[in-house]
Amino acid sequence: MNAVIIIINIVLIAGAIQGFLFVLFPVISKKKISKTIVFLNTMVFFISANNLQAWLSSSKFAFQGYILSNLEIPWYMLVVPSFFLFLNSYLEQNISKRLLKITLAFFTLQIFLRIILISIGYSSYNNNIINDYTKVEETINALFSVFIFILSIKILFFDFKSYQKAIYFSDLKWLRAFIYLGVFIISFWIFAIAINYYTNNKYQNITYLPLRLFSSLLIYWIGYQGLFRFNLMENRIALKKKLSNSIKNSKPTKQIYKENIEEIEFLNNYIIKSKIFLDPNLSLNDFALKIGKSKNHISNLINTQTNYNFSDYINCFRVNFVKKILVNSEYSNYTVIAIGLEAGFNSKSTFYKAFKKFTGKSPTSYRKENE
């Protein structure tokens, strides 16, 4: 059992250090830090600070003396509100300044009350005062966190219309996965509170170890998913604006068609001029309706004239579009993935697979060779 506790403590302190490095990275890089990244960083900081404090209190480095040993900062109560603010900012919703003020005031009040009770307990030699207050404090913070977490669930799972723009530029599956993990962690937290309440903290060191372990692992996951996804979203928004300024959406009409031009050539011209391939949801049925031909006719025409199915046929135009962007120095600051997604591919894997199929190289290799 001691070996397990040692391993968990190692993961705990490693996660805390990783979290602090994650928070420092945007500052060291000297890049402009967006509000969304600030909220994400504060969430990671509060998890890391809480885990570091927990590790210090349970290790040989624990603070000595009544005052220092009982002066625990409730960092954990700021984690869920920080996530809520991050979620609103990520989805381009209005940030609740009222919630921010209430949370900070509540946090400050708890520290103030603890200092007062420590002074009372120290002067009266009564250790039960702080123990009883800690139980009440944690219970109230758990209820507060559950309330904020429910608001997060409501926004992400039920208010679809309020963040349509974010849906277009970002895959929100990772955020929903975060919610599922949050439900698991909060449920475990409430269970630990109940066990410690009825056992008078007899098993406190054991009940909180898994909770702190999962929160440490969560830091690594947040670091990749949150930062990567948001940077990709920002990249795509900027790229779309730049592309929209350079692409003329002059859609050809049926009058373009001439009898001396083969039908497949007409399709090629239409696709190139209209840039219809940029639509990631383009289907054969939608394409046939725009052309004014039957779905079967278009499918047979593509199969016989190009030896491609409709998906590969459209992807070929997307790959050619990406190739032009990758070798253009004006777009050198944009990521390969952002370019692929803006070219109409609906995922990184689909983009890489199609690009490899038509060029024999990865997009990254192609860009490096043609820089």
C-alpha positions in Angstrom: 0.0 0.0 0.0 2.8 2.4 0.8 4.4 1.7 -2.6 1.1 2.6 -4.3 0.9 5.9 -2.3 4.5 6.8 -3.2 3.7 6.2 -6.9 0.6 8.3 -6.7 2.4 11.1 -4.9 5.1 11.0 -7.7 2.4 11.4 -10.3 0.8 14.1 -8.2 3.9 16.3 -8.0 4.8 15.6 -11.6 1.4 16.7 -12.7 1.6 19.8 -10.6 5.0 20.7 -12.2 3.6 20.0 -15.6 0.7 22.3 -14.9 2.8 25.2 -13.8 5.0 24.8 -16.9 1.9 24.8 -19.0 0.8 28.0 -17.4 4.3 29.6 -17.8 4.7 28.6 -21.5 2.4 31.3 -23.0 4.1 33.9 -20.9 7.7 32.8 -21.8 6.8 32.6 -25.5 5.9 36.3 -25.4 3.0 35.9 -27.7 -0.3 37.7 -27.3 -2.4 35.6 -24.9 -6.1 35.4 -25.6 -8.8 35.5 -22.9 -9.6 31.9 -23.7 -6.1 30.8 -23.0 -6.0 32.8 -19.8 -9.1 31.0 -18.4 -7.6 27.6 -19.5 -4.4 28.4 -17.8 -6.1 29.5 -14.6 -8.0 26.2 -14.5 -4.8 24.2 -14.8 -3.0 26.5 -12.3 -5.7 25.9 -9.7 -5.6 22.1 -10.2 -1.8 22.1 -9.9 -1.8 24.4 -6.8 -4.4 22.2 -5.1 -2.5 19.0 -5.9 0.8 20.5 -4.8 -0.7 21.7 -1.5 -2.2 18.2 -1.0 1.2 16.6 -1.6 3.0 18.9 0.7 0.5 18.3 3.5 0.8 14.6 3.3 4.6 14.4 2.8 7.6 14.9 5.0 7.7 18.5 3.8 4.4 19.2 5.6 4.2 22.5 7.3 4.9 22.4 11.0 2.9 24.2 13.6 -0.9 24.7 14.2 -1.2 27.8 12.0 0.7 26.7 8.9 -0.6 23.1 9.0 -4.3 24.4 9.0 -3.9 27.2 6.5 -5.1 25.4 3.4 -6.1 27.5 0.4 -9.3 26.2 -1.3 -7.8 26.3 -4.8 -10.2 23.5 -5.8 -13.3 25.6 -5.6 -11.9 27.8 -8.5 -11.4 24.9 -10.9 -15.0 24.5 -12.2 -15.8 28.2 -12.5 -12.5 28.6 -14.5 -13.7 25.8 -16.8 -17.1 27.5 -17.2 -15.4 30.8 -18.1 -13.1 29.0 -20.5 -16.0 27.2 -22.1 -17.9 30.4 -22.6 -14.9 32.1 -24.1 -14.1 29.2 -26.4 -17.6 29.1 -27.7 -17.6 32.9 -28.1 -20.4 33.4 -25.5 -20.7 36.4 -23.2 -18.4 36.1 -20.1 -20.3 36.5 -16.9 -18.5 39.1 -15.0 -21.0 38.7 -12.2 -20.0 35.0 -11.8 -16.3 35.9 -11.8 -16.8 38.5 -9.1 -19.0 36.2 -6.9 -16.4 33.4 -7.2 -13.5 35.6 -6.3 -15.4 37.1 -3.4 -16.5 33.7 -2.2 -12.9 32.4 -2.4 -11.5 35.4 -0.5 -14.2 35.1 2.2 -13.2 31.4 2.8 -9.6 32.4 3.3 -10.6 35.2 5.7 -12.9 32.9 7.7 -10.2 30.2 7.9 -7.6 32.7 9.3 -10.1 33.9 11.9 -11.0 30.3 13.0 -7.3 29.4 13.1 -6.7 32.3 15.4 -9.7 31.2 17.6 -8.6 27.6 17.6 -5.0 28.5 18.4 -5.9 30.6 21.3 -8.3 28.1 22.8 -6.2 25.0 21.9 -9.3 23.6 20.0 -8.4 21.6 16.9 -12.0 20.6 16.2 -12.9 24.1 15.1 -10.9 23.9 11.9 -11.8 20.3 11.2 -15.5 21.1 11.5 -15.1 24.2 9.3 -13.2 22.3 6.6 -16.1 19.8 6.3 -18.6 22.6 5.9 -16.4 24.5 3.5 -15.8 21.5 1.2 -19.4 20.6 1.2 -20.5 24.1 0.2 -17.7 24.3 -2.5 -18.9 20.9 -3.9 -22.4 22.2 -4.2 -21.2 25.4 -5.8 -19.1 23.4 -8.2 -21.9 21.1 -9.1 -24.2 24.1 -9.9 -21.6 25.7 -12.2 -20.9 22.4 -13.8 -24.6 21.9 -14.6 -24.5 25.3 -16.3 -21.6 24.1 -18.4 -23.5 21.0 -19.4 -26.5 23.1 -20.4 -24.4 25.4 -22.6 -22.5 22.6 -24.4 -25.3 20.0 -24.8 -28.4 22.1 -25.2 -27.6 25.6 -26.4 -26.4 24.6 -29.9 -27.7 27.7 -31.7 -25.6 30.0 -29.5 -22.3 28.6 -30.7 -22.8 27.7 -34.4 -19.6 29.5 -35.4 -17.5 27.5 -33.0 -19.0 24.3 -34.3 -17.9 25.1 -37.8 -14.3 25.8 -36.8 -13.8 23.2 -34.1 -14.6 19.7 -33.2 -16.3 19.9 -29.9 -16.1 16.2 -29.1 -13.1 16.8 -26.8 -15.1 19.3 -24.8 -18.0 16.8 -24.4 -15.4 14.2 -23.3 -14.1 16.7 -20.7 -17.7 17.0 -19.4 -17.9 13.2 -19.0 -14.6 13.1 -17.2 -15.8 16.0 -15.0 -19.0 14.1 -14.1 -16.8 11.1 -13.0 -14.4 13.2 -11.0 -17.0 15.3 -9.3 -19.0 12.2 -8.4 -15.9 10.7 -6.8 -15.3 13.9 -5.0 -18.8 13.9 -3.5 -18.4 10.2 -2.6 -15.1 11.0 -0.8 -16.7 13.9 1.1 -19.5 11.6 2.3 -17.1 8.8 3.4 -14.9 11.3 5.3 -17.9 12.9 6.9 -19.3 9.7 8.4 -15.9 8.3 9.3 -14.6 11.6 10.8 -11.8 11.8 8.2 -10.4 8.4 9.3 -9.7 7.4 5.6 -9.0 10.9 4.3 -5.6 10.0 2.9 -6.9 7.0 1.0 -10.2 8.5 -0.3 -8.6 11.5 -1.9 -5.6 9.8 -3.6 -7.6 8.5 -6.7 -9.2 11.9 -7.0 -5.9 13.7 -7.0 -4.4 11.1 -9.4 -7.1 11.6 -12.0 -6.9 15.4 -11.7 -3.1 15.1 -12.3 -3.7 13.0 -15.4 -6.3 15.5 -16.5 -3.7 18.3 -16.6 -1.8 16.4 -19.4 -5.0 15.9 -21.3 -6.1 19.5 -20.9 -2.7 20.7 -22.0 -2.9 19.0 -25.3 -6.6 19.2 -26.1 -7.3 22.7 -24.9 -4.3 24.5 -26.3 -4.1 22.5 -29.5 -7.8 22.7 -30.3 -8.1 26.4 -29.5 -5.0 27.3 -31.5 -6.4 25.3 -34.5 -9.7 27.2 -34.2 -8.0 30.6 -34.1 -5.8 29.5 -37.1 -8.9 28.4 -39.1 -10.8 31.6 -38.4 -7.8 33.8 -39.6 -7.2 31.5 -42.6 -10.8 31.6 -43.7 -10.8 35.4 -43.7 -7.6 35.5 -45.8 -8.9 32.9 -48.2 -12.3 34.6 -48.6 -10.5 37.8 -49.6 -8.5 36.0 -52.3 -11.3 33.6 -53.6 -14.0 35.0 -55.9 -17.2 33.0 -55.5 -18.3 33.6 -59.1 -20.5 30.5 -59.5 -21.0 29.5 -63.1 -24.5 28.9 -64.4 -25.8 26.3 -66.8 -25.4 28.8 -69.7 -21.6 28.1 -69.5 -22.2 24.7 -70.9 -21.4 24.3 -74.6 -22.0 21.3 -76.7 -18.4 21.2 -77.9 -17.2 20.9 -74.3 -17.3 17.5 -72.8 -19.6 17.1 -69.8 -16.8 16.1 -67.4 -14.8 19.2 -68.4 -17.9 21.3 -67.6 -18.0 19.7 -64.2 -14.3 20.4 -63.6 -14.7 24.0 -64.6 -17.8 24.4 -62.4 -16.0 22.9 -59.4 -12.9 25.0 -59.8 -14.7 28.3 -60.3 -17.4 27.8 -57.7 -15.0 26.3 -55.1 -17.8 24.1 -54.1 -15.3 21.5 -52.8 -14.6 23.8 -49.8 -17.9 22.7 -48.3 -17.0 19.8 -46.0 -20.6 18.5 -46.0 -20.9 18.4 -49.8 -22.7 15.2 -50.9 -23.4 13.7 -54.3 -27.0 14.5 -54.0 -26.3 18.2 -53.2 -23.8 18.4 -56.1 -26.3 16.9 -58.6 -29.0 19.4 -57.6 -26.6 22.3 -58.2 -25.7 21.0 -61.6 -29.3 20.1 -62.5 -28.6 16.5 -63.4 -29.6 13.3 -61.7 -27.5 11.8 -59.0 -27.0 8.5 -61.0 -26.0 10.4 -64.1 -23.3 12.4 -62.3 -22.0 9.3 -60.5 -21.7 7.3 -63.7 -20.1 10.2 -65.5 -17.4 10.6 -62.8 -16.8 6.9 -62.6 -16.4 6.4 -66.3 -14.4 9.6 -67.1 -12.1 9.7 -64.1 -12.1 6.2 -62.5 -12.8 7.9 -59.2 -15.9 7.7 -57.0 -17.5 11.0 -56.0 -15.6 11.3 -52.8 -12.2 10.8 -54.4 -13.2 13.1 -57.3 -14.0 16.0 -54.9 -11.0 15.2 -52.7 -8.7 15.5 -55.7 -9.8 19.2 -56.1 -9.3 19.7 -52.4 -5.7 18.3 -52.5 -4.8 20.5 -55.5 -6.2 23.5 -53.6 -4.1 22.6 -50.5 -1.0 22.1 -52.6 -1.2 25.7 -53.9 -1.7 27.1 -50.4 1.2 25.1 -48.9 3.7 26.5 -51.4 2.4 30.1 -51.1 4.6 32.1 -48.7 1.6 34.2 -47.7 0.2 31.2 -45.8 3.4 30.0 -44.2 2.2 31.0 -40.8 -0.9 28.8 -40.9 -0.8 25.2 -39.8 -1.1 22.3 -42.2 -4.1 20.9 -40.4 -5.9 24.3 -40.5 -5.3 24.5 -44.2 -6.6 21.0 -44.8 -9.8 21.6 -42.8 -10.4 24.9 -44.6 -10.0 23.1 -47.9 -13.1 21.0 -47.2 -11.7 18.0 -45.4 -13.8 17.2 -42.3 -11.0 15.6 -40.2 -7.2 15.4 -39.9 -7.1 11.7 -40.8 -9.2 12.1 -43.9 -7.1 15.0 -45.1 -3.8 13.2 -44.6 -5.1 10.0 -46.2 -6.3 11.8 -49.3 -3.2 13.9 -49.6 -1.0 10.9 -49.4 -3.2 9.1 -52.0 -2.9 11.8 -54.6 0.7 13.0 -54.0 2.4 10.1 -52.3 3.6 12.4 -49.6 2.3 13.8 -46.4 1.2 17.5 -46.4 4.1 18.4 -44.0 6.7 16.8 -46.3 5.2 18.4 -49.3 5.4 21.9 -47.7 9.0 21.4 -46.6 10.1 20.2 -50.0 8.5 23.1 -51.8 9.3 25.9 -49.3 
